[in-house]
């Protein structure tokens, strides 16, 4: 029996694959939430932020 064919390597590989998929899911979820927040902020920014006026005058 070759050492790379042992049962423990198959288990380790499947566990690593599962963990990688979970981490990928978390990254994608974080990315999606960020995109939603940015798009909401872009829609609200003209009303939320008043026009900047020149306040620096004689000085």
URRAVEN-V533050 format. One record per run of one state. SS is the DSSP state (a for helix, b for strand, c for the rest). FROM is the first residue (numbers start at 0). LEN is the number of residues. Records with the same first field share a line. If there is no record, write none. Layout:
SS: FROM-LEN, FROM-LEN
This chain:
c: 0-2, 5-1, 48-11
a: 2-3, 6-42
